[in-house]
Amino acid sequence: MNHYGSRIGETTVHALLGLLTGLASLVFLPVLLVCALTCLLGIGLVLLPAALRFLRVWACWHERRAAGLLGQDSTSRPQQAGSGWAVLRRQLADPATRRELGWLCTHAIAGVLTGIVALAGAGVSIGTVLAAAFWWTPPLAGEVQFLGVAVTDWPGALEWGAIQLVLAAAVWILVVPPLTLLGARIGRAVLNPPVVRGRPVEPVSSGAGRTVDG
């Protein structure tokens, strides 16, 4: 029971942080597009390689978080240092870069949706308990509603509060953990190539040149 309780807390924190990083990924998508467009002006040959290196760091950090949540080993990917057409071509030819771009789109959607579910389940559960206990206080008197029913007395607060709490807690306990674990598995599957007989189908990175660890 204690293990399951800690698992609920762990997946809830992971999902709530995923909400923030999912929103950040939504912002990063147009930034990458702008960097790509500025290649026409030349400055993009500096900006886009740097943005793709940041994307790799961003993706690797999330991959480590997902691996930790799932109790699996994480992977690392080398970085292409420098700027210019040669570096950019190697980055774009790298299958890992294409996977990271796909993951960014996936995380921008899945991270936000999972985080919203976790926020609703945990937030409504905690808020219901507090509202049921303090509905009578001057700041809340006449303002508290459970499932659309206004609370005006203790029986109503306990009855409707209990119903709302059970529904919210069911979402928090029964939906958030498996949904978060599913999102972590999907994220790792998008970032990592499939493995056949213990070897990846495609290389983690490709291209010659000086690299730095991601």
C-alpha positions, 0 to 999 in steps of 0.5 A, a space after each residue: 500500500 505504501 509502495 502504491 501511494 509513493 507511486 501515485 505521488 511519483 507519477 503525479 509529480 512527473 505528470 505535473 512537471 510534464 505539464 510545464 515542460 510540455 508547454 515549454 515544448 510548445 514554445 520551442 517548436 516555433 523557435 525552431 521554425 524561426 531558426 530554420 527560416 533564418 538560414 535564408 539570411 545566414 544567421 540561421 546557420 549558427 542559430 539552428 545548429 545551436 537550437 538542435 543541440 539544445 533540443 538534444 539536451 532537452 530530449 535526453 533530460 526527458 529520456 532520463 526522467 522517463 527511464 527513471 520513472 520506468 526503472 530502466 536504463 537511459 541512453 546518451 547521444 553525442 552532439 555535433 559541435 560548431 556551426 555552418 552547413 556541414 554541421 547542420 547537414 550532419 545534424 539533419 542526417 542524424 536519425 536521432 535528430 529526426 526522432 527528437 523532433 518527433 518527440 518534441 511534437 509528441 511531448 508538446 501534446 501528451 505532456 500537456 494533456 497528461 499534466 492537465 489530468 493530473 492537475 485536475 485529479 490531485 487539485 480537485 481532490 485536495 481542494 474538495 477536502 479543504 472546501 468541505 472543511 471550511 465552507 462556512 468561513 466568511 471568505 467561502 460562505 455561500 461560494 462553495 459548490 460541489 458538482 454544481 450544488 451549492 453548499 449551505 449546511 454541514 450535511 450538504 458539505 459532507 454528502 456532496 463533498 464526499 461524492 466529488 472527492 470520490 470522483 476526483 480521487 478515482 481520476 487521481 489514483 486510477 487514471 494518472 499513474 497508468 497514463 503517466 507511465 504510458 506517456 513515459 513509454 511512448 516518449 522513450 519509444 519515439 526517442 530510441 530506435 527499435 531493437 532487434 536481437 539486442 542491436 538498434 535498427 538504426 544508429 543513435 547518431 551518425 556523421 563524422 566530426 568533433 562531438 560533445 556529449 549530450 
